[in-house]
Amino acid sequence: MINCIVVGIGGFAGAVMRYLIGLIPINPENGFPVKTFCINVAGAFVIGLVAALGTRNSWNPRLILFLKVGLCGGFTTFSSFALETDQMIAKGQTVTAALYVILSLCAGMLAVSAAQNIFGRV
């Protein structure tokens, strides 16, 4: 139960940070989602940093859980996607990693499109 609380607190903090970044008045004319892009890259960097330093420096497992699953997960799930892909590549599973990337992007886009088509576009 403690682990759930640790993840919940981290998730709350990550979600609030994402919300606050979303309030920054940046709206490029070309429509590129700069804020989401920056959030995803920052989250990927932080989860990579935590994975590397946490293991090398023997951080408390609950601190790692708070940062990786909670904070980064609440901030962006893209960070987990990026870490898992990197771990597969590091293990030599490049075909699996490529399949994961392609399927995740395609299935995600199809799921959004399907929901929009079924329930109405926003």
C-alpha atoms as a printed R data frame, in Angstrom:
    type eleno elety resid chain resno       x      y       z
1   ATOM     1    CA   MET     A     1   0.000  0.000   0.000
2   ATOM     2    CA   ILE     A     2   2.915  2.362   0.697
3   ATOM     3    CA   ASN     A     3   4.103  1.909  -2.892
4   ATOM     4    CA   CYS     A     4   0.661  2.983  -4.161
5   ATOM     5    CA   ILE     A     5   0.845  6.129  -2.046
6   ATOM     6    CA   VAL     A     6   4.383  6.864  -3.267
7   ATOM     7    CA   VAL     A     7   3.282  6.486  -6.912
8   ATOM     8    CA   GLY     A     8   0.137  8.537  -6.251
9   ATOM     9    CA   ILE     A     9   2.062 11.455  -4.763
10  ATOM    10    CA   GLY     A    10   4.548 11.373  -7.634
11  ATOM    11    CA   GLY     A    11   1.730 11.129 -10.166
12  ATOM    12    CA   PHE     A    12  -0.005 14.114  -8.589
13  ATOM    13    CA   ALA     A    13   3.179 16.185  -8.783
14  ATOM    14    CA   GLY     A    14   3.856 15.144 -12.393
15  ATOM    15    CA   ALA     A    15   0.300 15.851 -13.510
16  ATOM    16    CA   VAL     A    16   0.309 19.286 -11.856
17  ATOM    17    CA   MET     A    17   3.637 20.132 -13.518
18  ATOM    18    CA   ARG     A    18   2.225 19.102 -16.903
19  ATOM    19    CA   TYR     A    19  -0.872 21.217 -16.313
20  ATOM    20    CA   LEU     A    20   1.213 24.253 -15.336
21  ATOM    21    CA   ILE     A    21   3.414 23.914 -18.414
22  ATOM    22    CA   GLY     A    22   0.234 23.726 -20.466
23  ATOM    23    CA   LEU     A    23  -0.667 27.204 -19.202
24  ATOM    24    CA   ILE     A    24   2.437 28.777 -20.767
25  ATOM    25    CA   PRO     A    25   1.141 31.015 -23.573
26  ATOM    26    CA   ILE     A    26   3.019 29.434 -26.490
27  ATOM    27    CA   ASN     A    27   0.898 28.836 -29.582
28  ATOM    28    CA   PRO     A    28   3.021 28.647 -32.726
29  ATOM    29    CA   GLU     A    29   1.282 29.637 -35.932
30  ATOM    30    CA   ASN     A    30   2.259 26.385 -37.633
31  ATOM    31    CA   GLY     A    31   0.265 24.364 -35.080
32  ATOM    32    CA   PHE     A    32   3.249 22.280 -33.876
33  ATOM    33    CA   PRO     A    33   2.506 21.152 -30.290
34  ATOM    34    CA   VAL     A    34   5.664 22.661 -28.758
35  ATOM    35    CA   LYS     A    35   4.574 22.262 -25.144
36  ATOM    36    CA   THR     A    36   3.670 18.579 -25.522
37  ATOM    37    CA   PHE     A    37   6.889 17.941 -27.436
38  ATOM    38    CA   CYS     A    38   8.957 19.606 -24.697
39  ATOM    39    CA   ILE     A    39   7.076 17.718 -21.973
40  ATOM    40    CA   ASN     A    40   7.716 14.387 -23.708
41  ATOM    41    CA   VAL     A    41  11.412 15.074 -24.280
42  ATOM    42    CA   ALA     A    42  11.900 16.366 -20.725
43  ATOM    43    CA   GLY     A    43  10.083 13.350 -19.284
44  ATOM    44    CA   ALA     A    44  12.191 10.985 -21.370
45  ATOM    45    CA   PHE     A    45  15.367 12.718 -20.187
46  ATOM    46    CA   VAL     A    46  14.325 12.578 -16.515
47  ATOM    47    CA   ILE     A    47  13.331  8.902 -16.619
48  ATOM    48    CA   GLY     A    48  16.621  8.070 -18.347
49  ATOM    49    CA   LEU     A    49  18.515 10.032 -15.713
50  ATOM    50    CA   VAL     A    50  16.665  8.300 -12.866
51  ATOM    51    CA   ALA     A    51  17.186  4.854 -14.428
52  ATOM    52    CA   ALA     A    52  20.914  5.476 -14.815
53  ATOM    53    CA   LEU     A    53  21.676  7.250 -11.553
54  ATOM    54    CA   GLY     A    54  19.228  5.265  -9.452
55  ATOM    55    CA   THR     A    55  20.861  1.975 -10.379
56  ATOM    56    CA   ARG     A    56  24.440  3.214 -10.262
57  ATOM    57    CA   ASN     A    57  24.016  4.958  -6.889
58  ATOM    58    CA   SER     A    58  21.730  2.366  -5.275
59  ATOM    59    CA   TRP     A    59  18.873  4.802  -4.655
60  ATOM    60    CA   ASN     A    60  16.009  3.746  -2.435
61  ATOM    61    CA   PRO     A    61  13.599  1.658  -4.564
62  ATOM    62    CA   ARG     A    62  10.675  3.804  -3.376
63  ATOM    63    CA   LEU     A    63  12.438  6.967  -4.548
64  ATOM    64    CA   ILE     A    64  12.923  5.361  -7.961
65  ATOM    65    CA   LEU     A    65   9.262  4.290  -7.970
66  ATOM    66    CA   PHE     A    66   8.203  7.836  -7.012
67  ATOM    67    CA   LEU     A    67  10.308  9.394  -9.773
68  ATOM    68    CA   LYS     A    68   9.860  6.885 -12.621
69  ATOM    69    CA   VAL     A    69   6.298  5.616 -12.252
70  ATOM    70    CA   GLY     A    70   4.823  8.492 -10.281
71  ATOM    71    CA   LEU     A    71   6.430 11.762 -11.341
72  ATOM    72    CA   CYS     A    72   7.390 10.811 -14.907
73  ATOM    73    CA   GLY     A    73   4.217  8.764 -15.376
74  ATOM    74    CA   GLY     A    74   2.048 11.662 -14.244
75  ATOM    75    CA   PHE     A    75   4.057 14.078 -16.348
76  ATOM    76    CA   THR     A    76   4.078 11.920 -19.499
77  ATOM    77    CA   THR     A    77   3.783  8.233 -20.313
78  ATOM    78    CA   PHE     A    78   6.020  8.928 -23.309
79  ATOM    79    CA   SER     A    79   8.949  8.757 -20.907
80  ATOM    80    CA   SER     A    80   8.142  5.118 -20.075
81  ATOM    81    CA   PHE     A    81   7.732  4.326 -23.771
82  ATOM    82    CA   ALA     A    82  11.135  5.869 -24.534
83  ATOM    83    CA   LEU     A    83  12.851  4.044 -21.656
84  ATOM    84    CA   GLU     A    84  11.369  0.665 -22.558
85  ATOM    85    CA   THR     A    85  12.399  1.126 -26.198
86  ATOM    86    CA   ASP     A    86  15.940  2.067 -25.159
87  ATOM    87    CA   GLN     A    87  16.157 -0.962 -22.852
88  ATOM    88    CA   MET     A    88  15.094 -3.300 -25.677
89  ATOM    89    CA   ILE     A    89  17.723 -1.795 -27.989
90  ATOM    90    CA   ALA     A    90  20.386 -2.129 -25.266
91  ATOM    91    CA   LYS     A    91  19.496 -5.847 -24.951
92  ATOM    92    CA   GLY     A    92  19.934 -6.270 -28.707
93  ATOM    93    CA   GLN     A    93  16.200 -6.590 -29.315
94  ATOM    94    CA   THR     A    94  16.176 -4.023 -32.120
95  ATOM    95    CA   VAL     A    95  13.450 -5.717 -34.158
96  ATOM    96    CA   THR     A    96  11.197 -5.923 -31.103
97  ATOM    97    CA   ALA     A    97  11.970 -2.291 -30.266
98  ATOM    98    CA   ALA     A    98  11.167 -1.158 -33.811
99  ATOM    99    CA   LEU     A    99   7.952 -3.176 -33.782
100 ATOM   100    CA   TYR     A   100   7.022 -1.646 -30.410
101 ATOM   101    CA   VAL     A   101   7.602  1.885 -31.725
102 ATOM   102    CA   ILE     A   102   5.703  1.333 -34.970
103 ATOM   103    CA   LEU     A   103   2.801 -0.509 -33.339
104 ATOM   104    CA   SER     A   104   2.544  2.017 -30.491
105 ATOM   105    CA   LEU     A   105   2.394  4.971 -32.868
106 ATOM   106    CA   CYS     A   106   0.076  3.345 -35.386
107 ATOM   107    CA   ALA     A   107  -2.251  1.749 -32.830
108 ATOM   108    CA   GLY     A   108  -2.374  4.969 -30.815
109 ATOM   109    CA   MET     A   109  -3.254  7.039 -33.878
110 ATOM   110    CA   LEU     A   110  -5.851  4.466 -34.994
111 ATOM   111    CA   ALA     A   111  -7.394  4.394 -31.514
112 ATOM   112    CA   VAL     A   112  -7.706  8.191 -31.431
113 ATOM   113    CA   SER     A   113  -9.152  8.242 -34.946
114 ATOM   114    CA   ALA     A   114 -11.608  5.448 -34.135
115 ATOM   115    CA   ALA     A   115 -12.833  7.180 -30.992
116 ATOM   116    CA   GLN     A   116 -13.171 10.488 -32.871
117 ATOM   117    CA   ASN     A   117 -15.092  8.818 -35.691
118 ATOM   118    CA   ILE     A   118 -17.367  6.882 -33.344
119 ATOM   119    CA   PHE     A   119 -18.077  9.648 -30.836
120 ATOM   120    CA   GLY     A   120 -17.559 12.776 -32.931
121 ATOM   121    CA   ARG     A   121 -14.531 14.890 -33.721
122 ATOM   122    CA   VAL     A   122 -13.520 17.697 -31.392
